[in-house]
Amino acid sequence: MFGVIFALLTSTAWFFNIVFAIVVVFYERKNPSVTWAWLMLVLLVPYIGFAFYLLFGLESKKVRVFAQKARNDDMLSKDYHNKKINGYLEAEEQFNLVGAGSSKPIGGGIKDITDTAHFDDILYLNLVSAHGILTSNNHVDVFHDGKSKFDALISDINNAQNYVHMEYYIFKPDALGKRILDALTAKAAEGIEVRLLLDGMGCSRTPKRFFAPFVENGGKLAVYAQRQLVRLNFRNHRKISIIDGIIGYNGGLNIGNEYLGEEIRFGHWRDCHLRITGDAVRQLQMRFIADWNFTDADKIELNNRYFPEISKIYGDTHIQIVSSGPDVKWDSIAYALAKMINEADSSIYIQSPYFVPDDNILGSLRIAALSGKDVRIMIPGQPDHMFVYGAAMSYLGELIPAGVKCYRYENGFVHSKMMIIDGKISTVGTANMDIRSFKLNFETNSFVYCKEVAEKLTRQFIIDQGDCTEIDSAFYRDRQRIEKINESVSRLLSPLL
């Protein structure tokens, strides 16, 4: 009797597993490579595959939720124009260019860093796909470590006169987290508007009571997708700060002791973060307001207070702020990266802790190397995610024969999300070179059109090469059998990572 019942339950479970597999194919309508990866997992590992799909793969609800967010963001952008907020005319002029369907150059005075026509194509792509307004009155400071970045950020918080807006994926309740929270709490107690937007998954181990003094002193806290901790996709992975509408931060550094290099597991932490002063901060501010208004009922209303008139000349660095996520039509950051790779004349340098490129970027890198371009890719030598590392090694193994120079950083952990082409154009931000950042998470990158900034980033890249092991053909051929097995499995699962 028991055997009959067990057989019936097994058959029923298998039937529902087949039905579920059909749902994956026909209802969710994913990219074919993603669909086949999920089918493999669901059919070969029936029950575990089902659980993993619920955690990582279900997208039907995303379509409804983020379609509304896209509409809200569009309304916010229209409100910005209708109210003629400071900076409106510059934005309106560039949007009119898009509306006219013109390919007219928008770069203007930045042609001194490159004389090729495709430069305007990158600018125009970012404007059309992500409303990436090009601004010119900017100065950029580059940080390659957590200590210098957080010292500068805390100093800017302490000097804030009107407001502090911060948006972070991870905010740990350790010494660094307490130091920053104390600075925010002190400003809130002064009557300064301080808003802190966090991700529910990234901060899932940070107890709410940690932020109690901040809230009690008037600070405003919002947590994105706090009730959806079971879902590992669609996270707010951004790391941006805005102080008084004049100073902005964007890059790879979260808040926690490990980002200072004080965690034994990782040791030295190599990262990249930008401090921007000037007009580009308006675009970071718009990004923050849109994200805050989607997350919290206490909406921010647009006015000139949040977009102060900038009369001071900060510099001549041209910047576009580009955001992407599951709420927008285009994979804007992925498109911009692919465009940069395709348009490079001589060199492409990439640092990313996770390297799981889509087919477009993988093919572009292969073609660039085969065309004689100097293509270099750097990943961490000590992985923090086994399958992601295995997938990365698999992709690098495919690029090495094409002439791509690949490196493993051995002096701790490299978390920098950065690319430079031709020593002229660079991008730094929150997006890793992987499918998760391109399609599933909310990300923001700064695209900087400045030789000086590109040269600073290039010098650091060359320094980092001195702490690397080159992954050449011999190194890749002689790797251990267990590594080869991990790479094979990870490559099959790479559309899901």
N, C-alpha and C positions, 0 to 999 in steps of 0.2 A: 504493500500500500504506500509506504513511504517513498519507494522508488518511483511509483507512478506519479505521485504529487511533485517530487523533485523534477522529474522529466517534464511535467506540465509547466511548472514554473520556469524552467530553463527555456522551453520552447516559447513561452509567452514573452520572456525577457528578450529572447533573440528576435522575435517578431517586432517588438517595439523598437529594438535597435535598428532593424532594417527600415522601419517607418521613419525613424529619426534621421537616418542617413539620407532618405529621400527628401526630408525637410531641408537638410543642409544644402542639397543640390538645387532644389526647385524654389524653395521659399526664401531663403536668405540671399540667393543669387550673388555669390561672392565672385571675386576674381578666380579664374579657372585653377591656377596653381594653388591658391588658398583652399579652394573647394576640394581638390584632390588630396591635399594634406590632411584636411579634416576627415574626409572619407576613409583614408588609410587608418587614421587613429581610431575612428569610431568603429570600423569593421574589424580591425585586428585586435583592438583592446576594448571590447564592447562596453563594459560598465564604466571603466576608468575614462575612456574616451568621451562618453556622454557627460560625465562630471566635468571634465576639462572644457568641453564645449560650452557648458553653462557658465563656467568661470571666465573663459577667454574669448569665446567666439560669437556669442549671440548678439546680433546686430539689429534685429527688427525694432526693438524699443529705441535704439539710438536714432533711427531715422526720424521718429516722431519728436523725440526730445530735442535733438539738435537742429531740426528744421525750424523749430520755434526760436531757438537761440540765434540762428542765422537771421531770421526776420527781425528779432529784437536788435541785433547789431546793426542791421541795415537802417532801422528806424533811428538808432542813435546817431549814425553817420549823417542822416538827413537832418536831424535836429541840430547837429553841429553846424551844418551849412545854413539852415534856415535862421538860426540865431546869430549868424555871422560872428562866431566866436573868434578870438584872436588867432590868426593863422588861417582863417577861412579863405582869403583871397588866393593864397598860394596853393591850397588844396583844390579850390574850385578851378583854377587855371589848368592844373594837371588833369583833373577829372573831365573837364571839357575836351581836352585833347583826346582822351579815351573815347568819349562819346562821339567825337567826330570821326573815329576810326582812323585817325592819322598815325603815320609812322614818323612824324616829325620829331627830330631829336629833342630830348628834354634835358640833356646833360649840361648844356651851356658851358660854363667855365671850367668843367672838369676834364675837358679834352686834353689838358696838358699832361695827364697821366697816361693817356693812350690815344693813338691817332687812328684806331680801327673803327669801322662803322658798326661792328657788332656790339660795341660797348653800349650804344643806345638801345640795342635789342634787349640786353639784360635789364636796363632801367625800365624799359617799357613793359617787359614781362612782369616784373614785380609790381608795377603800377596797375596793370590790368588784372592780374590774378589775385592780388592781395591788397589793393589800395595802398601800396607802398609809396607814400609821398616822398619825393626826393627833397631833402633839405641840405643847405650848404653852410649855414652859420653854426658850426659845431666844433668842439674840441673833444678828443678822445684820449683817455688814459687807459693803458693796458695793464692788467694784473695777471701774473702767472702763478700766484700762490694765494692761499686763503688769508694769511696774516695781513698782507698789505691791503687786500680788498676789504676785509672786515674792519680794519683800523680806519680806512677812509670812509666806509659806510657809517660807522658809529660817529665819527667826527661830523659827517653831514647831517645825521639825525640830531645830534646835539645842537647844531646850528640852525635847524629848521625854524622858519618864522611863521609859516602858514599851515602846512600839512605834510604828512609822511604817508605814502601809500606803498605797501610791500606785498608781493605775491610770490610764495615759495612752495615748491613741491614737498620739501622736507624741512622741518624745524624741530630739532632735537632738544630735549630738556636737559642738556648737559651744560658745561661751563660756558661754552660759546653762546649757546641758546639763551642762557640766563643773562649773559652780558648784553646781548642785543635786546632781549625783552626788557631788561632794566632801563635801557636807554629809551625805548619806545614808551614805557610806562611813565618815565619822568617827563617826557614831552606831553603825553596825554594829560598828566596832572597839571601841567602849565596851562591847559586849555587849548593846546594845539590839536587839530584833527589828525588822528592816527588810525589808519585802517590796515588790518593784517588779514590777507586772504591766503588760506592754506588748502592743500589737497587732503581729502579724508584718508586715502590709502597711504600716501607718503608720510603722513603724521599719525598713522593709526597707533603707534606705540608712544605717542606723546599724550599724557593724560590731560584732560580738559582743565583740571585744577591748576596745572602749571601756568595757565594764562589768566587765572583768577585775579591776581593783583593788577594786571593790565586792564582788564575789563572794569574792575572796581574803580579805577582811576580815570575812566572815561574812554579808554581805547575800544575800538570796534573790531570784533573778530568774526570772520565768516569762514566756513569750511565747505569746500566743494565736494559734492557727492558723499556726504558723511554717512548716509544711510545705504550706500551701495558698496560697502567695503568688500563684499563677496565678489564684486566685479573688478578684475585687474586691468581691463582695458579702459580707454577714454579718460585717462587721468590728466589733471592739470599739472603738466611737467614744467611750467614756466618758472623763471627765477628773475624777477624784475623788481626794481624799487624806483620810486619817484619822490623827489624832495622839492617842494615848492614849485613844481612845474619847470624847473630850470636844470636840475640834476637828475640823471637817470642811470640805472645799472641794469646790465643784461649779460648773461653768460651761464657758465656751467656750475657755479658753486652754490650748493645748498647750505643750510645752517646746521652745523654740528662739528664736534671736535675732529672727526675724521677728515674734514675738509681743511683742517689746519695741519694735517699730517700727524695727528696725535693718537691714532688708532694702530695698535700693534699689527693687526691683520694686514693693513695696507702700507703702513709706513709713510714715506714721503708722498705727498699728494700734489701732482702736477695738474693744474687746471688753467682755465682762461676766462676772464671776466672783464667787461668794459665799463668804464665810468664815462658817461656822455654828458657834456654840458652844451646847451643850445637848443636849436629848433627841433631836433629829432626827438627830444623828450616829449613833445606834444603827442607823438604817435605812440610812445609807451604809455602815456597817460590815457589815451583813448582805449588802448588795449586793456589797461587795468579797470577802467570804468565799465567797459562792456562785460568783463569777467565778473566783476563785483555785482553788477546789476542782475546778472543771470543767477548768481549764487545766493544773494541775500535780499530780504524784503525791504531793507532800508536802502532804497535806491539813491544813487548820486545824480543830481540834476546838473546838466551842463551849464556852465557860465564861465566868465572870464577869470574868475578866481582860480579855477583849475588849469587855465591856459593863459597865464600872464603874458602881457606884451613883452617881447624880448627886443630891447633896443641896443643892448651891448653886443659888441662883436667878440664872439668867443673863439672863432677860428674859421678856417676855410675847408674843413673836412666835410665831404658829401656823404650822406647816410640815407639808406632806406631801411625802415623797420618792417619786417615781413613776418606775419603770423600764419599758422595753419593749424588744422585740427579736424575732428570728425564733423564739425558744424559748417564747413565751407565746401564749395563745389570742387575747388581745385586743390591738388597737393602742392601748394604754392612753394614751400621751402624745397621740396624734392625737385620741382621743376627748375627753380632758380639754381640749385646745385648742379643739375644736369646741364643747364645752359652755360654755366661758368666752365664746366669741364669741356663741353663741346667747342667753346669759343677761345679756349686758352691757346696762346701762340707758342709758348715755350715750356712752362712748368705748372705743375699741379701738386700742391702739398696738402695732405689731409691728416688730421689727428682726430680719432674718435675712439671712445672706450668700447663701443659696440659697432662692429662692421658687418651688417647684414643688408647689403644694398638691394634695391629692386633691379629688375632686368634692364631698365633704361640706364641707370647709373652704372651698372656693371658693364654693359656694352660700351658706354661712353668712355669709361676708363680703359677698357681693352683697346678700343680704337685709338685713343689718344697715345697710349704707349706704343702701339704698333706704328703710329705716325711719327715716332721719334721724339715725342714730348717727354720731359723729365717728370715722371709720375712717381710720387712717394706717398706711402700710407703707413701710419704708425698706430699701433694698438697696444694695450697693456700686456706685459709679460706674465703677470699673475692675474688670472681671470677671477671675476666675482660671480659669474654665471657660466656653468660648465657647458651647457648646450649652445649658448650664444657665442662663447669662445670657440667651440668646435665648428660652428657655422662660419664664423669669421675666418678661421684657418682654412676652411674648405674654399671659400671665395678667394682668399689670397693665393692659395695654391693654383687656382685657375688663372690668376692675373700674372703670376711670376713669369711663365713662359712668354707672355706678351711683352715683357720688359719692364713691368712695374717693380719698383724697389720697395720691399716690405720690411717693416721693423717691429720688433717687440721691445717695448720700454721696460727696463729691468730695475730702475731706481725708484721702486715704489709703484704707484698707480697713476696712469695718465687718464684724466677724465675730461680733458680739453675737447671741445666740439668746435673745430676750426678748419677752414680751408682757405688757401691762398692761391691765386693764379697769376702767373707772370710777374710776381713781386709788385703788383699794382692794386688788385682788387682782393678783398678778404671778407669772410663772413665768420662771425663768432656768435654763439647763442646757446640755446637749450636743446636743439635738435641733434640727436645722434645720427650717424650715418646708417640708419636701419629702418626697416619697414614700420616698426612700432612708432617711431617718431614721425615718419612721413604720413601715416594714415590713421593712427589710433589715438595719439596723445595730442594735447594742446601745447604748441611750441611757439617760440618767438626767437627770431634771429636778426641780428644787425648786419646789413650789407654795407661795407665801408669802402668808398672809392678814394683811396689816399695812399700814395707811395710810402709815406713815412710810417703809417700804421702797418702796412703790409711788410715793410722792411723789419720793423720791430718783431712782428710775428715770425717772420722767416728766420731771423737771427736766433730766436728761442727754439725754433724747430731744429735748426742745425746743432745747437747746444744739446738738445734732447737726443739727437742721433748718437751723440757720444755716450749716452747711457743706454744704448739699445743693442740688441742682437739682431743682425740682419737675417731675415728669413729668405735665404736664397734657395736655389734648386737643390743643392746638396743637403741643406738643413731640412728642407721639406721632405726630401726622399728618405732621410734617415730617422724620421720621427718614429716613436714607439707604436706597436700594433694597437694598443688600447686607444691611442690618440686617433689613429686612422678609423677605428670603429666609431668613436665618438663623433668624428667629423662626418662620417657617412650618415649616421642617424640624425645628427643635428642639421645637415643640409636638407634632408627630407622634410624636417619640421620647420625649416627656416621661415616659410611664409607665416608661421604661427607665432614666431618668437617676438 
